Amino acid sequence: MNNHVDDHTPGPGRTRLNFADAVTRTFAFLSDFGFSQVEASPTIVRYRKDDIEADVYHGRKSYELGFEIGRDGVKYSMSELIRATDADAAKGYRNFAATTQRALTDGLAQLKGLIKQYGQRALNGDPEFFVMLENQHKTWGEEYALEVLELQLRPKADEAFR
């Protein structure tokens, strides 16, 4: 008997969480910024305003709650929005995992608070903010690549100096 479950199909326990309904209620404030809901499923609720798309998601395997906002096909995570405003706060940020109704409600409330605190400029479609995000996105990617390279080269350098 094959118990394999398609990775893209939410499990039966997911449905009882009513993620899409909870997001719709919690994120109704997005309409104040001109966003309309364009998609709702057990793991993602998508909003759109002009060329800006905002996603609230519930990780299929991780059950982590997250938020992304994007423009021109480039998406920025909640941690990037926080980092653009407060680098120290971003270091401590982690997505909230929610496997129960109570955790989902609490996690979405936290996420809403973070979006209101750090995402105003993105929600307003501030072009300068998106340029800054794009530049920081590139910089962070380059820094990460250098860190990975350092981790790969350091043992070889240490061995060479021995």
N, C-alpha and C positions, 0 to 999 in steps of 0.2 A: 504494500500500500504506500503510495507516494503522498507525503504530507507537505510537499513543497508549496509555499505560498508565494505568489508573484510579489516582488518587492514594491511594485507600484500600487498594490491593492491594500488599502488600510484594513487591519484586522477587525474582527467583530467587536472587540472591546472599544474600538475607536468611536464607533457610531454612538455609543451611550454618552460620550462626552459632549456631543452637540457643539463641536468646535465652531462651525460656521455661524450658528445662532448666537453663541457667546461673543464671537468677534463682531458680528453685526450690531449687537447691543452696545458693546464696550467701545467700538470705534465709530459710532454714529457721529462723533464730533468731526470726522474727516469731511463730512458734507459742508461744514462751516468753511472749509478751505477750498471748496468747489469740487471735491472728489465724489465720484459715483461708483458704487459697487458694480463690477462687471463680471465677477466669477465668485462662486462659493462652493467649496467641496469639503470633505471631512479633514483635509490637511492644508488647505490654502484658501484665503479670501483675498481677492485682488480688487484694487480700486484704481481708477484712472481719472486724470484731469489733463486735458490737452495732451502734451507729449510726456507727461510724468505718470509713472505707474508705481503704486505702492502695494506691497504684499505683506500680509500677516500670515505666518505659516506655523505649522505644528509638525516637526520632523517625523517622517514616516517610521523611522526606526528609533531615533533618539528621544522622541516626544518633546524635544526642545521647542520652545516658543521663540519666534524670531520675527523681525521686521526688516524689510528691504525697501528702498526707494530707488527708482531708476529713471534715467532719461537717456534717450538715444541709444537704447540697448545696453547701457552700462548700469549695473545695480550696485548700490552701496548698502552695507549692512548697518545694523543698529550700532555696533561697535565703532564703525567708521564715522557715523554721525556724532557719537560721543567724543571720539578722538579728535575730531575737527574743532571741538569746542573746549574739551578738557582732557588732555592727554593722561593725567593721573587717574581720573575717574575711569577712563577707557581700560587702563591696565587691570582694574579690578572687575570689569564687567564680564559676566558669563551669561549665556542664555539660560533661562529658567526651564527646567524639565517639568512637564505636567502629565501625570498618568491618572489623576482622579479629577472629578468635577470641581472639588474645592481648590486643588492646585491650579487647575485651568483658570478658574475665576480670579484667583490671587495673582497668577502669573500674567494674565492679560491686563489686570489693573496696573501692575508694575510696569509692563511694557507701554501702556498708554501714558503713564506718568513720564517715562523716559522720552517718549516721542514728543510729548508736549514740552519737555525741558530742552531737548537737544535737536529736535527735528523741525522746529518752526520755519526756519529759513528754507529748508528743502520743501516742506509742505506748501509754502508760499511761492515756490518756483523761482527763488532768487537765483538768477543766472550766475552771479559772482560766487555764490556758495557752491554751485555745481562745478564751476571751474576749479575752485579751491579743493573740492573733494576729488576731482579727477587728478589734479596735480599731486595731492597727498597719496592717492591710490597708487600712482606710479612710484612715488618715493618709497612708500611702505613696501611695495613689491620688490624694489631694488634692494632695500635694506634687508629684507627677508632672504633674498637670493645670496647676499653677501654673508649673512649669518650661516646659512646652510653650507656655503663654500668653505667658510672658516672651520666649521665642524668637521668637514671632510678632510681639509688640509692640515689641521693642527696635529692629529696623530702622526701623520707622515713627517711633518716638520720636527716634532719632538723626537721621533725615531732617528731622523737624520742628524740631529744635534747630539745624540747619545754617543 
